[in-house]
Amino acid sequence: MAGTEGLASAFLESCPAIQWIADSSGIFQRIYGDPAPLFGKSVVELLGQQPEPVWVERFARVFAGENLYFRERRGATLWNILLFPIRSESAVQFAGAVAHEGAAWGSAEAQLRQTVFRVLDTQESDRKAVARFMHDSIGQTMTAIGMRLDLARMDLESGPAEVPAHLSEVQKILGQMMEEVRRYVNALNPSTVDRLGLAPAIERLAARLRGRFHGVLLVHVDPSLRLDKKVASALYRVAHEATENALKHSGCSTLEVTVQSTRTGTRLEVRDDGHGFDLGETPGVAGGMGLLSMEHYAAQAGLELSVVSSREAGTIVRASTTINA
Protein backbone atom coordinates (compact mmCIF):
# COMPACT_ATOMS: atom_id res chain seq x y z
CA MET A 1 0.00 0.00 0.00
CA ALA A 2 2.80 2.36 0.94
CA GLY A 3 4.46 1.65 -2.40
CA THR A 4 1.23 2.44 -4.23
CA GLU A 5 0.80 5.71 -2.32
CA GLY A 6 4.42 6.61 -3.04
CA LEU A 7 3.91 5.91 -6.73
CA ALA A 8 0.75 8.03 -6.79
CA SER A 9 2.56 10.88 -5.02
CA ALA A 10 5.51 10.63 -7.41
CA PHE A 11 3.11 10.69 -10.35
CA LEU A 12 1.36 13.82 -9.08
CA GLU A 13 4.62 15.61 -8.30
CA SER A 14 6.10 14.73 -11.72
CA CYS A 15 3.04 15.62 -13.74
CA PRO A 16 3.61 18.86 -15.73
CA ALA A 17 0.13 20.04 -14.77
CA ILE A 18 -0.66 21.89 -11.54
CA GLN A 19 -3.12 20.01 -9.35
CA TRP A 20 -4.64 20.97 -6.04
CA ILE A 21 -7.38 20.23 -3.53
CA ALA A 22 -9.33 22.90 -1.62
CA ASP A 23 -11.85 22.64 1.18
CA SER A 24 -15.29 24.27 1.38
CA SER A 25 -13.72 27.58 2.48
CA GLY A 26 -11.47 27.61 -0.58
CA ILE A 27 -8.36 26.91 1.50
CA PHE A 28 -5.64 24.93 -0.26
CA GLN A 29 -5.15 21.51 1.36
CA ARG A 30 -2.85 19.83 -1.18
CA ILE A 31 -0.87 21.23 -4.11
CA TYR A 32 1.12 19.23 -6.67
CA GLY A 33 3.39 20.89 -9.19
CA ASP A 34 4.56 24.51 -9.25
CA PRO A 35 1.62 26.94 -8.80
CA ALA A 36 3.74 30.09 -9.20
CA PRO A 37 3.09 30.60 -12.95
CA LEU A 38 -0.67 30.56 -12.29
CA PHE A 39 -1.02 32.06 -8.81
CA GLY A 40 2.24 34.00 -8.46
CA LYS A 41 3.04 32.14 -5.21
CA SER A 42 4.89 28.99 -4.21
CA VAL A 43 3.40 25.86 -2.65
CA VAL A 44 4.59 26.96 0.80
CA GLU A 45 2.94 30.38 0.41
CA LEU A 46 -0.39 28.91 -0.75
CA LEU A 47 -0.91 25.89 1.51
CA GLY A 48 -3.43 26.66 4.23
CA GLN A 49 -4.36 29.94 2.53
CA GLN A 50 -7.28 31.15 0.45
CA PRO A 51 -6.68 32.34 -3.12
CA GLU A 52 -8.11 35.61 -4.36
CA PRO A 53 -11.94 36.00 -4.12
CA VAL A 54 -12.62 34.99 -7.71
CA TRP A 55 -11.30 31.50 -6.93
CA VAL A 56 -13.37 31.21 -3.77
CA GLU A 57 -16.45 31.94 -5.88
CA ARG A 58 -15.46 29.21 -8.32
CA PHE A 59 -14.90 26.70 -5.53
CA ALA A 60 -18.36 27.53 -4.18
CA ARG A 61 -19.86 26.54 -7.53
CA VAL A 62 -17.94 23.27 -7.41
CA PHE A 63 -19.30 22.52 -3.93
CA ALA A 64 -22.75 23.12 -5.40
CA GLY A 65 -22.01 20.20 -7.73
CA GLU A 66 -20.73 21.91 -10.89
CA ASN A 67 -17.79 20.93 -13.06
CA LEU A 68 -16.06 24.06 -14.35
CA TYR A 69 -13.76 24.05 -17.34
CA PHE A 70 -12.32 27.42 -18.31
CA ARG A 71 -9.36 29.21 -19.79
CA GLU A 72 -7.34 31.90 -18.07
CA ARG A 73 -4.49 34.00 -19.38
CA ARG A 74 -1.49 34.73 -17.17
CA GLY A 75 1.00 36.93 -18.99
CA ALA A 76 1.68 35.28 -22.34
CA THR A 77 0.41 31.89 -21.18
CA LEU A 78 -3.11 30.58 -21.65
CA TRP A 79 -4.09 28.02 -18.99
CA ASN A 80 -6.75 25.35 -19.34
CA ILE A 81 -8.30 24.71 -15.92
CA LEU A 82 -10.74 22.06 -14.72
CA LEU A 83 -12.44 22.32 -11.31
CA PHE A 84 -14.52 19.37 -10.12
CA PRO A 85 -16.20 18.10 -6.94
CA ILE A 86 -14.54 15.32 -4.92
CA ARG A 87 -17.30 13.23 -3.34
CA SER A 88 -17.32 10.84 -0.42
CA GLU A 89 -20.49 8.99 0.55
CA SER A 90 -22.39 11.03 -2.09
CA ALA A 91 -21.46 14.37 -0.47
CA VAL A 92 -18.98 16.88 -1.90
CA GLN A 93 -16.05 16.96 0.52
CA PHE A 94 -13.43 18.88 -1.47
CA ALA A 95 -12.88 20.74 -4.71
CA GLY A 96 -10.26 19.27 -7.02
CA ALA A 97 -8.44 21.11 -9.79
CA VAL A 98 -6.13 20.42 -12.71
CA ALA A 99 -4.47 23.26 -14.63
CA HIS A 100 -2.11 22.95 -17.55
CA GLU A 101 -0.67 25.29 -20.12
CA GLY A 102 -2.54 25.40 -23.42
CA ALA A 103 -1.28 22.68 -25.71
CA ALA A 104 1.14 23.78 -28.40
CA TRP A 105 -0.82 24.49 -31.56
CA GLY A 106 -0.15 22.60 -34.71
CA SER A 107 1.61 24.69 -37.33
CA ALA A 108 -1.53 25.01 -39.46
CA GLU A 109 -3.68 26.17 -36.53
CA ALA A 110 -0.96 28.50 -35.26
CA GLN A 111 -0.72 30.10 -38.69
CA LEU A 112 -4.49 30.41 -38.85
CA ARG A 113 -4.61 32.12 -35.44
CA GLN A 114 -1.88 34.56 -36.50
CA THR A 115 -3.82 35.26 -39.69
CA VAL A 116 -6.93 35.98 -37.62
CA PHE A 117 -4.97 38.35 -35.38
CA ARG A 118 -3.58 40.18 -38.41
CA VAL A 119 -7.11 40.51 -39.78
CA LEU A 120 -8.24 41.98 -36.44
CA ASP A 121 -5.43 44.54 -36.55
CA THR A 122 -6.26 45.40 -40.16
CA GLN A 123 -9.94 45.68 -39.31
CA GLU A 124 -9.05 48.10 -36.50
CA SER A 125 -7.07 50.27 -38.90
CA ASP A 126 -9.85 50.18 -41.49
CA ARG A 127 -12.42 51.24 -38.89
CA LYS A 128 -10.26 54.19 -37.93
CA ALA A 129 -9.86 55.20 -41.57
CA VAL A 130 -13.59 54.93 -42.32
CA ALA A 131 -14.48 56.81 -39.13
CA ARG A 132 -12.03 59.61 -40.00
CA PHE A 133 -13.42 59.83 -43.53
CA MET A 134 -17.03 59.97 -42.32
CA HIS A 135 -16.20 62.58 -39.67
CA ASP A 136 -13.75 64.75 -41.58
CA SER A 137 -15.21 64.55 -45.08
CA ILE A 138 -18.88 63.58 -45.06
CA GLY A 139 -19.70 65.07 -41.65
CA GLN A 140 -18.04 68.42 -42.29
CA THR A 141 -19.45 68.66 -45.81
CA MET A 142 -22.98 68.04 -44.55
CA THR A 143 -22.48 70.62 -41.80
CA ALA A 144 -21.38 73.21 -44.40
CA ILE A 145 -24.40 72.42 -46.61
CA GLY A 146 -26.70 72.81 -43.60
CA MET A 147 -25.25 76.23 -42.80
CA ARG A 148 -25.68 77.43 -46.39
CA LEU A 149 -29.24 76.16 -46.51
CA ASP A 150 -29.93 78.08 -43.32
CA LEU A 151 -28.59 81.27 -44.88
CA ALA A 152 -30.62 80.67 -48.05
CA ARG A 153 -33.79 80.08 -46.01
CA MET A 154 -33.29 83.37 -44.16
CA ASP A 155 -32.73 85.22 -47.45
CA LEU A 156 -35.93 83.76 -48.93
CA GLU A 157 -38.22 84.18 -45.93
CA SER A 158 -39.70 87.31 -47.48
CA GLY A 159 -40.52 85.42 -50.70
CA PRO A 160 -43.18 82.75 -51.41
CA ALA A 161 -44.05 80.78 -48.27
CA GLU A 162 -43.49 77.37 -49.84
CA VAL A 163 -39.78 78.03 -50.58
CA PRO A 164 -38.64 78.42 -46.92
CA ALA A 165 -40.87 75.47 -46.03
CA HIS A 166 -39.17 73.27 -48.64
CA LEU A 167 -35.74 74.38 -47.42
CA SER A 168 -36.72 73.58 -43.82
CA GLU A 169 -37.73 70.08 -44.94
CA VAL A 170 -34.35 69.61 -46.66
CA GLN A 171 -32.60 70.79 -43.48
CA LYS A 172 -34.58 68.31 -41.41
CA ILE A 173 -33.56 65.41 -43.68
CA LEU A 174 -29.97 66.63 -43.64
CA GLY A 175 -30.03 66.79 -39.83
CA GLN A 176 -31.26 63.19 -39.66
CA MET A 177 -28.48 62.10 -42.01
CA MET A 178 -25.89 63.93 -39.90
CA GLU A 179 -27.17 62.17 -36.77
CA GLU A 180 -26.86 58.80 -38.55
CA VAL A 181 -23.29 59.65 -39.58
CA ARG A 182 -22.44 60.56 -35.97
CA ARG A 183 -23.87 57.26 -34.73
CA TYR A 184 -21.89 55.27 -37.29
CA VAL A 185 -18.71 57.19 -36.48
CA ASN A 186 -19.15 56.43 -32.78
CA ALA A 187 -19.83 52.77 -33.50
CA LEU A 188 -16.94 52.37 -35.94
CA ASN A 189 -14.29 54.47 -34.27
CA PRO A 190 -12.14 52.30 -31.94
CA SER A 191 -10.68 55.44 -30.38
CA THR A 192 -13.99 56.32 -28.67
CA VAL A 193 -12.42 55.41 -25.32
CA ASP A 194 -9.46 57.72 -26.03
CA ARG A 195 -11.81 60.65 -26.61
CA LEU A 196 -14.45 60.01 -23.96
CA GLY A 197 -12.91 57.74 -21.33
CA LEU A 198 -13.90 54.18 -20.44
CA ALA A 199 -17.03 54.94 -18.39
CA PRO A 200 -18.79 57.07 -21.07
CA ALA A 201 -17.74 54.60 -23.78
CA ILE A 202 -19.26 51.68 -21.83
CA GLU A 203 -22.44 53.73 -21.31
CA ARG A 204 -22.67 54.33 -25.06
CA LEU A 205 -22.14 50.63 -25.66
CA ALA A 206 -24.96 49.89 -23.20
CA ALA A 207 -27.27 52.34 -24.98
CA ARG A 208 -26.72 50.51 -28.26
CA LEU A 209 -27.26 47.14 -26.57
CA ARG A 210 -30.57 48.27 -25.07
CA GLY A 211 -31.86 48.84 -28.60
CA ARG A 212 -31.36 45.11 -29.35
CA PHE A 213 -31.63 43.37 -25.97
CA HIS A 214 -35.01 43.05 -24.31
CA GLY A 215 -33.82 41.50 -21.06
CA VAL A 216 -32.32 43.13 -17.97
CA LEU A 217 -29.09 45.02 -18.69
CA LEU A 218 -27.10 46.20 -15.66
CA VAL A 219 -24.04 48.45 -16.03
CA HIS A 220 -21.77 49.51 -13.17
CA VAL A 221 -18.61 51.45 -14.04
CA ASP A 222 -16.54 53.27 -11.43
CA PRO A 223 -16.38 56.84 -12.84
CA SER A 224 -13.26 57.63 -10.80
CA LEU A 225 -11.08 55.11 -12.68
CA ARG A 226 -7.96 56.57 -14.25
CA LEU A 227 -6.56 54.13 -16.80
CA ASP A 228 -3.85 54.06 -19.40
CA LYS A 229 -5.47 54.55 -22.83
CA LYS A 230 -4.20 51.21 -24.11
CA VAL A 231 -5.62 49.36 -21.11
CA ALA A 232 -8.94 51.25 -21.23
CA SER A 233 -9.31 50.51 -24.95
CA ALA A 234 -8.59 46.80 -24.42
CA LEU A 235 -11.13 46.58 -21.58
CA TYR A 236 -13.73 48.24 -23.80
CA ARG A 237 -12.98 45.84 -26.66
CA VAL A 238 -13.30 42.81 -24.39
CA ALA A 239 -16.61 44.19 -23.05
CA HIS A 240 -17.85 44.71 -26.61
CA GLU A 241 -16.94 41.17 -27.72
CA ALA A 242 -18.30 39.57 -24.54
CA THR A 243 -21.65 41.36 -24.74
CA GLU A 244 -21.96 40.60 -28.46
CA ASN A 245 -21.32 36.91 -27.75
CA ALA A 246 -23.93 36.94 -24.99
CA LEU A 247 -26.57 38.55 -27.19
CA LYS A 248 -25.91 36.32 -30.20
CA HIS A 249 -25.38 32.95 -28.56
CA SER A 250 -26.39 32.71 -24.90
CA GLY A 251 -30.15 33.32 -24.95
CA CYS A 252 -29.71 35.19 -21.65
CA SER A 253 -32.38 37.22 -19.87
CA THR A 254 -29.91 39.19 -17.70
CA LEU A 255 -26.62 40.73 -18.78
CA GLU A 256 -24.35 42.57 -16.37
CA VAL A 257 -21.24 44.66 -17.11
CA THR A 258 -19.07 45.80 -14.21
CA VAL A 259 -15.78 47.72 -14.16
CA GLN A 260 -14.25 48.34 -10.74
CA SER A 261 -11.02 48.79 -8.82
CA THR A 262 -9.60 45.80 -6.95
CA ARG A 263 -6.66 45.29 -4.61
CA THR A 264 -4.47 44.39 -7.56
CA GLY A 265 -5.71 46.80 -10.23
CA THR A 266 -8.84 47.13 -12.34
CA ARG A 267 -11.27 44.39 -13.33
CA LEU A 268 -13.92 44.17 -16.03
CA GLU A 269 -16.59 41.50 -15.61
CA VAL A 270 -19.30 40.61 -18.11
CA ARG A 271 -21.77 38.10 -16.71
CA ASP A 272 -24.84 36.52 -18.32
CA ASP A 273 -27.39 33.95 -17.18
CA GLY A 274 -27.66 32.21 -20.55
CA HIS A 275 -27.23 28.55 -21.38
CA GLY A 276 -23.43 28.80 -21.54
CA PHE A 277 -21.15 26.55 -23.54
CA ASP A 278 -18.49 23.92 -23.00
CA LEU A 279 -15.04 25.50 -23.32
CA GLY A 280 -13.61 22.01 -23.56
CA GLU A 281 -15.42 21.58 -26.86
CA THR A 282 -14.23 24.90 -28.34
CA PRO A 283 -10.42 24.99 -28.33
CA GLY A 284 -8.29 27.13 -30.57
CA VAL A 285 -9.83 28.76 -33.61
CA ALA A 286 -12.89 26.54 -33.26
CA GLY A 287 -13.65 28.54 -30.13
CA GLY A 288 -15.00 31.29 -32.34
CA MET A 289 -13.94 34.77 -33.31
CA GLY A 290 -15.36 36.27 -30.12
CA LEU A 291 -13.05 34.29 -27.84
CA LEU A 292 -10.08 34.80 -30.14
CA SER A 293 -10.73 38.54 -30.29
CA MET A 294 -10.93 38.82 -26.50
CA GLU A 295 -7.67 36.89 -26.13
CA HIS A 296 -6.06 39.15 -28.73
CA TYR A 297 -7.12 42.45 -27.14
CA ALA A 298 -6.22 41.24 -23.64
CA ALA A 299 -2.78 40.06 -24.76
CA GLN A 300 -2.06 43.38 -26.49
CA ALA A 301 -2.61 45.31 -23.25
CA GLY A 302 -1.13 42.72 -20.86
CA LEU A 303 -4.47 41.92 -19.25
CA GLU A 304 -5.28 38.69 -17.47
CA LEU A 305 -8.30 37.14 -19.14
CA SER A 306 -10.56 34.37 -17.90
CA VAL A 307 -13.67 32.87 -19.44
CA VAL A 308 -15.79 30.61 -17.23
CA SER A 309 -18.89 29.02 -18.71
CA SER A 310 -21.24 26.20 -17.79
CA ARG A 311 -24.53 24.93 -19.13
CA GLU A 312 -26.12 25.49 -15.71
CA ALA A 313 -24.97 28.99 -14.80
CA GLY A 314 -24.14 30.98 -17.94
CA THR A 315 -20.85 32.69 -18.73
CA ILE A 316 -18.50 35.04 -16.88
CA VAL A 317 -15.79 36.92 -18.76
CA ARG A 318 -13.18 38.73 -16.67
CA ALA A 319 -10.31 40.91 -17.83
CA SER A 320 -8.07 42.54 -15.26
CA THR A 321 -4.87 44.46 -14.79
CA THR A 322 -2.35 43.26 -12.24
CA ILE A 323 -1.46 46.76 -11.04
CA ASN A 324 -3.37 50.04 -11.12
CA ALA A 325 -2.93 51.44 -14.60
C-alpha positions, 0 to 999 in steps of 0.5 A: 500500500505504501508503495502504491501511495508513493507511486501516486505521489511521485506521479502527481509531483512529476506531472507537468500540470498543476493540481490541487485540492481545496476545502469548502472555504477555498483553502488549499489543502494539497498542491502538486506541481509549481503553482507560481506561474498561475497564482504567483506564489509557491506551494509553501505560500499557498498551503493553508491559505485562500486564493483571491476572491474569484477562486473562492467563488469558483470553488463555491460553484464546485461545492454546489455540484458543478464541473467548471472548465475554463481558460485563463491568461497569465502573462503570455500563457493561456491556462486550461483549468478544470475544477470538479467536486470530490465526493465521499459517501455522495457528499462533496467533501473537497474541490479538485483542480487540474491546470495545464498550459494550453497545448502547443498548436499545430503549425496550421492552426498557429498560422491560422490564429496569426492570420486571424490576429492580423485581420483583427489589426487590419480591421481596427485600422480600417475602422479608424480610416472609415471613421475619420473619412465619415467625420472629416469629409462627409460630416463636415461637408454636410455641416457646411451644406446645412449652414448654407441652406440656413442662410438661403432660407433666411434670405428667402423668408420674405418670398413665397411661403413654400420656398422656406418650407421646402428648405426647412424640410431639406434641413430636417432630412440633412439633420437626420443624415448627420445624426446617422453619420455621428452614430456610425462614427461612434460605432466604428471608431475604436478610439472612442475610449481615447476621446471620452474615457472608459465609463462614457464609452461603456455607457454608449455601448450599453445604450446601443445594446438596449436597442437590441436586448429586451432583457435586464441590462445592468451596467456599473462602471466606477467613474473615478477610474484613471486608466492608461489609454491602451488598457482602457481601450482593451477593456472596452474591446473585451466588453464589446466582444463579450456582450456581443457573444452573450446577445448572439449565442447565450439566450440570456435574460440578464446581462451585467457589465461591471468595471471596478477597482480591486486590490491588484488593479482594475477588473472588467466583468461581463456576466450573463445567465444564458445557457453557456457553452463547454469551453472544452469543446471549443479549443483554438480557432474553433472557439470562435472569433469572439473568444479569439478577439478577447484573447487578442485584445487582452494580450495586447494590453497585458491583461489577465483574461478568464472565461468561465462558462457552464450549461447550468450557470451561464458565462463570466468573462473577466479581464483585469490588470495586475497593477493600477494602470 
